[in-house]
């Protein structure tokens, strides 16, 4: 077989590509992980060619069987690309013609590498959305597991990194879980939006041969074909959106990671990490460092970089297909490798950490975190909140001057500050009273937090079922 016929595009060229050209054009080895998805699309296309009358039933059966054997051999490591295989499409066609002879070459009719490439990535991402969701669910289970243990653990809540109001620690953990819950929802939305098959768009104008696109789409697990053949091969907003979902996940994990760095410090002393999820210092024997949190925080920048990179590639692309679009695979593969490194390590760190409840309780009232209770108490009794706010501020000044807490104010101190401050106000100046008062939906009252966790576990189970129920194009 000549070099010209080994390439999918060489018919009009008198000579092969220069070595530098071939090196630049050849797909990196990592890109060949799309082989199962190219096989799935090729099976669907073989059936389409039979419907179009280009293959008979026996030929279709032989092609599909050969494709299945290629898929199995690739998974088992029995076949792998060679230097002459420019990309996954060339790789599969080479193996197909080696096994079937001229029959293998019939499969190319009615399609292009343009729609094949677009289809491979969509199938791959729809698969990876489920794999990623299940990995995220494990992190969520770790957060929920810790939260269930600390529904009654009182802790200081922060704004501006300053103590603000008392909360239960479970409420803080569930705030992170809720943010990551939306990351899974974004992946589900992504999957619904891009459940359209580009196969049959061919180079850009659609195929004159493959025209029963609803059938081939259904065979690959899509809800239907793309509406516009040019858009089908030229768009990569599904890649951008997936990268954004991963970047947002990385940012949410990074925010949590920053708090772990604080919580495990000697200044906070909120959390102790399990030895299996921390490291030490090469020079200072006493150190126990939150490296997983720090590494995860750093990896978020890498995820954002992949997103920014592909946006830069797309920003001035004329329609329809351009070879620049091959960068999508680099961005996606690197992003997936990154998040699948971070997620199990972070989940393990959360699952095995020990919360120092006594220290959280000690710190909960510091910084006058109960001051809002006074203002609210006055407001409920008809004092305009502007006045209530000023009166409470005066109490805080008095406490600072006396070096006491709000709960240590005497009836005389209260009356001298404002006659409307009766001794009854002291009843609301306890951590337990402050928590119980926040009993609205989504509040930090232990009762509400317990209900939040119950609802969340139901939602988490539904997300896990959604991921597990996907059979994929070969299901």
Secondary structure as GFF3:
##gff-version 3
##sequence-region A 1 475
A	DSSP	alpha_helix	3	6	.	.	.	ID=ss1
A	DSSP	alpha_helix	19	25	.	.	.	ID=ss2
A	DSSP	three_ten_helix	29	34	.	.	.	ID=ss3
A	DSSP	alpha_helix	35	51	.	.	.	ID=ss4
A	DSSP	alpha_helix	57	75	.	.	.	ID=ss5
A	DSSP	alpha_helix	88	100	.	.	.	ID=ss6
A	DSSP	alpha_helix	102	105	.	.	.	ID=ss7
A	DSSP	three_ten_helix	106	108	.	.	.	ID=ss8
A	DSSP	alpha_helix	113	149	.	.	.	ID=ss9
A	DSSP	beta_strand	154	159	.	.	.	ID=ss10
A	DSSP	beta_strand	162	168	.	.	.	ID=ss11
A	DSSP	alpha_helix	169	193	.	.	.	ID=ss12
A	DSSP	beta_strand	196	197	.	.	.	ID=ss13
A	DSSP	alpha_helix	213	219	.	.	.	ID=ss14
A	DSSP	beta_strand	224	225	.	.	.	ID=ss15
A	DSSP	alpha_helix	229	234	.	.	.	ID=ss16
A	DSSP	alpha_helix	237	263	.	.	.	ID=ss17
A	DSSP	beta_strand	271	272	.	.	.	ID=ss18
A	DSSP	three_ten_helix	275	277	.	.	.	ID=ss19
A	DSSP	alpha_helix	291	314	.	.	.	ID=ss20
A	DSSP	three_ten_helix	323	326	.	.	.	ID=ss21
A	DSSP	alpha_helix	327	352	.	.	.	ID=ss22
A	DSSP	beta_strand	354	355	.	.	.	ID=ss23
A	DSSP	alpha_helix	357	364	.	.	.	ID=ss24
A	DSSP	alpha_helix	371	380	.	.	.	ID=ss25
A	DSSP	alpha_helix	385	402	.	.	.	ID=ss26
A	DSSP	three_ten_helix	406	408	.	.	.	ID=ss27
A	DSSP	alpha_helix	411	417	.	.	.	ID=ss28
A	DSSP	three_ten_helix	423	428	.	.	.	ID=ss29
A	DSSP	alpha_helix	431	437	.	.	.	ID=ss30
A	DSSP	alpha_helix	446	468	.	.	.	ID=ss31
###
